Amino acid sequence: MSRADSGTGGVQREVREGIVPKVTNLVIDCADLEVMAAFWGGLLGMKATDVSEDWLDLEPLGGNGPCLSFQRVPEGKTKKNRIHLDLGVPDVEAAGKRAESLGATPASPPMGDPSAPFRVWRDPEGNEFCLCTQT
């Protein structure tokens, strides 16, 4: 595409023509599908919709967004995630207590603006996510 076509009209045309991909799944590698489904499904209030021996989908995020999916892999997590989920909540402390009761562990103290903090957490397999104040 030329620079002249790179404006909004060009992108809209590409979407109509099916050239621009749609995010269908956000996939988290894991060792235990059941543990991850129980944690993330419980945290987000979502049910499993597609389950196989090595794959599990939760309901689409926001009802019509991508699925949060889990893929069983043989290797464990060894480094910090390069991508993570930011989850908006009205009360970071209360949401953190709930996440902890489901199996999360804190990875940081509360950070940012004291009136609208965020906090980094780890799911049961060590994948980082943030609980962020959403007003």
C-alpha positions in Angstrom: 0.0 0.0 0.0 1.3 3.5 -0.8 1.5 6.2 1.7 -1.3 7.9 0.0 -3.5 4.9 0.8 -2.4 4.6 4.4 -5.1 6.9 5.8 -8.2 5.7 7.5 -10.0 5.0 4.2 -7.3 2.6 3.2 -7.6 0.7 6.5 -11.4 0.6 6.3 -11.2 -0.8 2.8 -8.7 -3.5 3.9 -11.0 -4.5 6.8 -13.9 -4.8 4.4 -11.8 -6.9 2.0 -10.7 -9.2 4.8 -7.0 -8.4 4.6 -6.7 -7.1 8.2 -6.6 -10.1 10.6 -8.9 -10.3 13.7 -7.6 -11.4 17.0 -9.5 -14.5 17.8 -7.6 -16.0 20.7 -5.2 -14.8 23.4 -3.3 -18.0 24.2 -1.5 -18.7 27.5 0.9 -21.7 27.5 0.5 -23.9 30.6 1.1 -27.2 32.2 -2.3 -27.8 33.8 -5.4 -26.8 31.8 -7.8 -27.5 34.7 -5.9 -25.3 37.2 -5.7 -22.4 34.7 -9.3 -22.7 33.7 -10.4 -22.7 37.3 -8.3 -19.7 38.1 -8.9 -17.5 35.1 -12.6 -18.6 34.7 -13.2 -17.9 38.3 -11.3 -14.5 38.2 -13.1 -13.3 35.1 -16.5 -15.0 35.7 -16.2 -17.1 32.5 -16.9 -20.7 31.6 -14.9 -23.1 29.4 -16.4 -23.5 25.9 -14.0 -25.7 24.1 -11.9 -28.4 25.8 -9.6 -31.0 24.4 -6.6 -32.8 25.8 -4.2 -30.0 25.0 -6.4 -26.9 24.6 -9.1 -25.0 26.4 -11.1 -21.9 25.5 -12.9 -19.7 27.9 -15.9 -17.7 26.7 -15.0 -14.7 24.5 -13.8 -11.7 26.4 -16.5 -9.0 26.6 -19.0 -11.4 25.0 -17.8 -10.9 21.5 -14.0 -10.4 21.8 -11.2 -12.9 21.5 -11.2 -16.1 23.5 -8.8 -16.5 26.4 -7.3 -19.8 25.6 -4.9 -22.2 27.3 -2.5 -24.6 25.5 -0.8 -27.4 27.3 3.0 -27.4 26.7 5.7 -29.6 28.2 8.1 -26.8 29.3 7.4 -24.5 32.3 7.6 -20.7 32.4 11.1 -19.5 32.9 11.1 -15.7 32.3 8.9 -12.6 32.7 6.0 -12.5 30.2 6.5 -10.3 27.1 2.7 -9.7 27.1 0.3 -9.6 29.9 -3.4 -8.7 30.7 -4.4 -5.5 32.4 -7.6 -6.1 34.2 -9.7 -3.0 35.2 -11.3 -3.1 38.6 -13.0 -0.5 40.8 -11.0 -1.6 43.9 -7.5 -3.0 43.4 -7.1 -4.2 47.0 -10.5 -6.0 47.1 -9.9 -7.6 43.6 -6.4 -8.6 44.8 -7.8 -10.5 47.8 -10.3 -12.2 45.5 -7.5 -13.1 43.0 -5.4 -14.4 45.9 -8.2 -16.6 47.1 -8.3 -18.2 43.7 -4.6 -18.9 43.7 -2.8 -15.7 42.5 0.3 -14.4 44.3 1.4 -10.8 44.4 4.4 -9.9 42.3 4.7 -6.3 43.4 3.4 -3.8 46.0 0.6 -1.4 44.8 2.1 1.1 42.4 1.2 4.3 40.6 -1.0 7.1 41.7 -2.2 6.3 45.3 -5.8 7.3 44.3 -5.7 5.0 41.3 -3.1 2.3 42.0 -2.3 -0.9 40.0 -0.6 -4.1 41.2 1.2 -6.9 39.4 0.1 -10.4 40.2 1.0 -14.0 39.1 -1.5 -16.7 38.2 -1.0 -20.2 39.6 1.6 -21.0 36.9 3.5 -17.7 37.3 2.1 -15.7 34.4 2.0 -12.0 35.3 -1.2 -9.9 35.0 -2.1 -6.5 36.5 -5.1 -5.4 38.4 -5.6 -1.7 37.5 -7.9 0.9 39.0 -10.7 1.6 36.6 -13.1 4.4 37.5 
